[in-house]
Amino acid sequence: MDVEKLGVTTKEIISRMRPVYDGYCFSRRSDKTVYNSSMCLYYLTKVRQEQSFLNPEDYLDPACDQDGYKLEQIFSLTNKDIVDEIIDTYLHGDTFYVERLSENVNLSQANEHDQDQVLSILYYLGYLTIDKEDASTEGLSLKIPNRYMSKLFGKCIINLKLTKDSAFISPTIDTNALLAAEDDISSFAASCTEFLSSIMTNQVLMHMNEIALNLALFAKLETMKGRNFIVNMQKSIQVNGEWEKFADLVITVNRGKVNECIYLIELKYLTKTEASDKNSENTIKKVITEIFAGPDCIYCKLQQ
């Protein structure tokens, strides 16, 4: 593959691949992580065929669990309390802990497994990996290896916890201002707030934080998508072509039309105490500044 024809360097390609395909570690003593070779080869083949610097997240090996179906099947066969604990750990961004990896596991008997056995299955199948940053000599810490696997967990939670709940199904979100490509989207924001408040009040998820809010709102907007309304979660934004940030949601309306518009949505979860704090407004402004840098902030290759 002639990298020069793509107008990028090998280093740039690797830096885009790393958060999506890298992160696997199979020994606590290792100081290195490895990439998923199957995903890398599939992606690089696509780049060579298209002769374009593609977004790695949009080109995943079909042999991999692209839609989270396999993960969802494992959870469907697992004791509900264990599944809830795993989901709660994911939503809080915590580490998964096992006393030791189980050596003999049977997927058909997952409902009889304890939490260590279920986490061991997820490790052996590549959904989790060893957290080499954990210095503990007792037991073993596991984590989600990369952005791709993190999104699979997110999709699985959406299917298991959200889409079948009446508190999720019933509310509607007002997208009229977005579809009209208006600057004032306060009506959209208000309806999102009402929807998320309903999710919290009815305890659809055990605990709420920014990850949970992101998943819930993304899942709801996904049910409304069409040719004129496309929503993506955690798409990259590049500032001055030098560094990346990730907006929680990216909503594209009227694609290909003269009034096409792209909205970058950043969610911030504040507790009641934080919300009443006089510095809360500064916190929100800081988040906005990190995502939007005035005329220097450009939308980075979403259409690839």
C-alpha positions in Angstrom: 0.0 0.0 0.0 1.4 3.4 -1.1 0.8 5.5 2.0 2.1 8.7 0.3 -0.8 8.5 -2.2 -3.2 8.7 0.7 -1.7 12.0 1.9 -1.0 10.7 5.3 1.9 9.0 7.2 2.2 5.5 8.5 2.2 7.0 12.0 -1.2 8.7 11.4 -2.7 5.5 10.2 -1.5 3.6 13.3 -2.7 6.4 15.6 -6.2 6.1 14.2 -6.1 2.3 14.4 -4.8 2.1 18.0 -7.9 3.1 20.0 -10.1 0.8 17.9 -8.0 -2.3 17.5 -5.2 -2.2 20.1 -5.3 -2.9 23.9 -5.1 -6.6 24.3 -2.8 -8.0 27.0 -2.4 -11.6 28.1 0.1 -11.4 30.9 0.2 -9.1 33.9 4.0 -9.0 33.5 3.8 -7.7 30.0 4.6 -4.0 29.3 3.1 -4.1 25.8 -0.4 -4.5 24.3 -1.2 -6.1 21.0 -3.6 -5.3 18.2 -6.4 -7.6 16.9 -4.6 -8.7 13.8 -7.7 -9.8 12.0 -9.3 -6.4 12.3 -6.1 -4.6 11.3 -5.7 -6.7 8.1 -9.3 -6.3 7.1 -9.1 -2.5 7.6 -5.8 -2.1 5.7 -7.2 -4.2 2.9 -10.1 -1.8 2.6 -7.8 1.2 2.7 -5.8 -0.2 -0.1 -8.9 -1.1 -2.2 -10.5 2.3 -1.7 -7.2 4.3 -1.8 -8.6 6.5 0.9 -7.8 7.1 4.6 -10.9 5.4 6.1 -12.3 5.6 9.6 -11.4 2.3 11.3 -14.6 2.2 13.3 -16.6 1.9 10.1 -14.6 -1.0 8.7 -14.7 -4.0 10.9 -14.0 -7.6 10.0 -17.3 -9.4 9.4 -15.9 -12.4 11.3 -16.0 -10.3 14.5 -19.1 -9.7 16.6 -20.1 -6.5 14.8 -23.5 -6.0 16.3 -22.9 -7.5 19.7 -25.1 -10.5 19.0 -22.7 -13.1 20.5 -22.2 -11.0 23.6 -25.9 -10.6 24.0 -26.4 -14.3 23.7 -23.8 -14.9 26.5 -25.6 -12.5 28.8 -29.0 -14.0 27.9 -27.7 -17.4 29.2 -26.2 -15.8 32.4 -27.8 -15.2 35.8 -29.5 -11.8 35.8 -27.8 -10.6 38.9 -24.4 -11.3 37.4 -25.3 -9.5 34.2 -26.5 -6.5 36.2 -23.3 -6.4 38.1 -21.2 -6.6 34.9 -23.3 -3.8 33.3 -23.0 -1.6 36.3 -19.2 -2.1 36.3 -19.1 -1.1 32.6 -21.3 2.0 33.2 -19.0 3.2 36.0 -15.9 2.6 34.0 -14.6 0.3 36.7 -12.3 -2.7 36.5 -13.6 -6.2 36.4 -12.0 -8.4 39.1 -11.6 -12.2 39.2 -9.8 -14.3 41.7 -8.4 -16.4 38.9 -9.4 -17.3 35.3 -11.6 -20.4 35.1 -10.0 -23.1 33.0 -13.1 -25.2 32.3 -16.2 -23.4 31.1 -19.1 -24.4 29.0 -21.2 -21.8 27.2 -24.3 -24.0 27.2 -24.2 -23.9 31.0 -23.7 -20.2 31.5 -26.7 -19.9 33.7 -25.0 -22.1 36.2 -21.7 -20.1 36.2 -20.5 -17.7 38.9 -19.2 -14.3 38.0 -15.6 -15.4 37.8 -16.5 -18.0 35.2 -18.6 -15.5 33.1 -15.8 -12.9 33.2 -13.4 -15.7 32.2 -15.6 -16.5 29.1 -15.6 -12.8 28.1 -11.8 -12.8 28.5 -11.2 -15.9 26.4 -13.5 -14.5 23.6 -11.7 -11.2 23.5 -14.4 -9.0 25.1 -12.1 -8.3 28.1 -8.4 -8.3 28.5 -5.9 -8.1 31.4 -5.4 -4.7 32.9 -1.6 -4.5 33.1 -1.8 -1.2 34.9 -3.2 -2.8 38.0 -0.4 -3.5 40.4 -2.3 -5.8 42.8 -0.8 -9.2 43.4 -4.1 -10.7 44.5 -6.4 -12.0 41.8 -6.6 -10.5 38.3 -8.0 -7.3 37.0 -9.7 -7.2 33.6 -10.9 -4.4 31.4 -12.5 -3.7 28.0 -9.5 -3.5 25.6 -10.6 -0.8 23.1 -13.3 1.4 21.7 -14.7 -1.2 19.5 -15.3 -3.6 22.3 -16.7 -0.8 24.5 -19.3 0.0 21.8 -20.3 -3.7 21.7 -21.0 -3.6 25.4 -23.0 -0.4 24.9 -25.1 -2.0 22.1 -25.7 -5.1 24.2 -26.9 -2.9 27.2 -29.2 -1.0 24.8 -30.8 -4.3 23.6 -31.0 -5.9 27.1 -32.0 -2.9 29.2 -33.6 -0.2 27.1 -35.4 -1.1 23.9 -38.0 -3.4 25.6 -38.9 -1.0 28.5 -42.1 1.0 28.2 -40.3 4.0 29.9 -37.9 4.0 26.9 -40.5 3.3 24.2 -43.3 5.7 25.1 -41.6 9.2 25.2 -41.0 11.1 22.0 -38.2 13.5 21.2 -38.8 16.7 19.3 -36.4 16.8 16.4 -38.2 19.5 14.3 -35.6 22.1 15.1 -32.8 19.8 14.0 -34.5 18.8 10.7 -35.1 22.5 10.0 -31.4 23.1 10.5 -32.1 25.8 13.1 -29.5 27.4 15.4 -31.9 27.3 18.3 -32.4 23.7 19.3 -33.8 24.4 22.8 -37.0 22.4 22.0 -34.8 19.4 21.2 -32.8 19.8 24.4 -35.9 20.1 26.5 -37.5 17.0 25.1 -34.1 15.1 25.6 -34.1 16.3 29.2 -37.7 15.1 29.7 -36.9 11.7 28.2 -33.7 11.2 30.2 -35.6 12.2 33.4 -38.1 9.5 32.6 -35.4 6.9 32.3 -33.9 8.0 35.6 -37.3 8.1 37.4 -38.3 4.7 36.3 -34.8 3.2 37.0 -34.5 1.6 33.6 -30.8 1.5 34.4 -29.6 0.9 38.0 -27.3 3.9 38.1 -27.0 7.0 35.9 -23.9 8.7 34.7 -22.6 10.2 31.5 -22.1 6.8 29.8 -25.6 5.7 30.7 -27.1 9.0 29.5 -25.2 8.7 26.3 -26.4 5.2 25.6 -30.0 6.0 26.5 -30.2 9.0 24.3 -28.3 7.4 21.4 -30.6 4.3 21.5 -33.7 6.5 21.5 -32.5 8.7 18.6 -31.5 5.5 16.7 -35.2 4.4 16.7 -36.0 7.7 14.8 -33.2 7.5 12.2 -34.0 7.7 8.5 -32.6 9.2 5.3 -32.8 12.7 6.7 -31.7 11.9 10.2 -28.5 10.0 11.1 -27.1 9.6 14.6 -23.6 8.4 15.6 -22.0 7.9 19.0 -18.5 8.9 19.9 -17.3 10.1 16.5 -14.0 11.9 16.3 -13.5 15.7 15.9 -10.2 17.0 14.9 -9.0 20.5 15.8 -6.4 22.1 13.5 -5.6 18.6 12.2 -3.5 18.0 15.3 -5.6 16.3 18.0 -8.9 14.6 18.4 -11.8 14.9 20.7 -15.0 12.9 20.7 -18.5 14.4 20.9 -20.9 12.1 22.7 -23.4 12.2 19.8 -23.1 13.4 16.2 -26.4 14.1 14.5 -26.5 14.6 10.7 -29.7 15.9 9.2 -30.7 16.4 5.5 -27.5 14.8 4.2 -26.6 15.7 0.7 -29.1 18.6 0.6 -28.4 22.3 0.6 -29.6 22.6 4.2 -27.5 19.7 5.4 -26.5 20.3 9.0 -24.3 18.5 11.6 -25.0 18.8 15.3 -22.3 17.8 17.9 -23.9 16.9 21.2 -22.0 16.7 24.4 -23.7 15.3 27.5 -22.7 16.3 31.0 -24.1 14.5 34.1 -24.2 16.6 37.3 -25.5 15.4 40.6 -28.0 17.7 42.5 -25.1 19.0 44.6 -22.9 19.7 41.5 -25.8 21.3 39.7 -26.5 23.7 42.6 -22.8 24.6 42.9 -21.9 28.0 41.6 -19.1 26.6 39.6 -21.4 24.2 37.6 -21.8 26.8 34.8 -18.0 27.0 34.4 -17.8 23.2 34.2 -20.3 23.1 31.4 -18.5 25.9 29.6 -15.2 24.0 29.9 -16.8 21.0 28.3 -18.1 23.1 25.4 -14.7 24.7 24.9 -13.0 21.3 24.7 -15.3 20.2 22.0 -15.8 23.4 20.0 -12.9 25.6 19.3 -14.6 28.4 17.3 -13.5 28.6 13.7 -10.6 26.2 14.3 -12.9 23.3 15.1 -13.6 21.1 12.1 -15.7 18.0 11.7 -13.2 15.2 11.0 -14.0 12.8 8.1 -17.3 11.5 9.4 -18.5 10.8 5.9 -15.7 8.3 5.2 
